[in-house]
Amino acid sequence: MNSPTQWLDQILNDLSVTDICINGTHSVYLDRGQGLEIFPREPESTWSEADLKSWLLDQLSQIGKTWDAKFPFIDASIPSGHRIHAVFPPLAQQGLSISLRSLPQRYATHRQKTGPQRWIQSPFYTLLKEATLRGDSILISGATGSGKTTLANDLLSQVSIGERIIALEDTPELAPSHPHFLSLVSRPANADGFGEVTLRDLLKQTLRMRPDRIILGECRGAEVLELLQALNTGHRGTLATLHSNSPRDALRRVELLCLLASEGRLPLRGIRELLSLGIQWVAQVKRVGNDRKITELTKIEGMEGDTILLRPVVDCENYDH
């Protein structure tokens, strides 16, 4: 293999590879579920920075995007079914840095038959499925690559075909096996600073689109406060993901995002009341080797004073709803 296109096609088509890290022309690392390992390229398989940049720009052209020197970052989904992130020199000191992650939609057909089986070691899955069907709202928390999006996909695939699901995302990752699923994607400003469409903007539009369920791909900004208000004014059954180490930390992060969105004008108690009424469950997911597991499931039981009450689920079989 003498060109980067040949060996990149090889690893992009390998379904066992979840992540690919390309560090300029120096090294390539793959993750097959056991951590990063170096990709053993053949000695004659060399390429230049120009080759790598040409490959990247070709991928971007297929989805109607380009690169501008004013914004030396790229974040997009490419036709192979991967999310791609790139940092250009001189910000990337070792050369063009490219990170690729395999998106769940690559396995849509397979997941339709075997999806829930991935959670067979997590007894909490049945409770989460029942909660989803009831229309409870669930916050899915975990680290990068822990399975947050995969769990959201599997739960949304259980929703009745009579419901309309609209997801708001920065990068399209959600792909449940559901006939009435729509994804709206935010857009950054162009090189002149115009044309930005935020998740908060998309949420306002979604409320006019007759959604049965509003899904937030990742909690990270002002849209979280808008979503909590929507959940307390008639909307239900949402799923949202965020990066956090525990259910309690997840709620603290949502509180912080709401405080930032309101610029401190909304009292913390008011935010907690919205949160305790709008969200019913927090699920913590974790990656263990090649498996993704639901390690904690917590029910939000309202408030006592200024504190949100959390009830950890310990015994799933005898759990009292």
Order of alpha helices (4+ residues) and beta strands (2+ residues): alpha-beta-beta-beta-alpha-beta-beta-beta-alpha-alpha-beta-alpha-beta-beta-alpha-beta-alpha-beta-alpha-alpha-beta-beta-beta
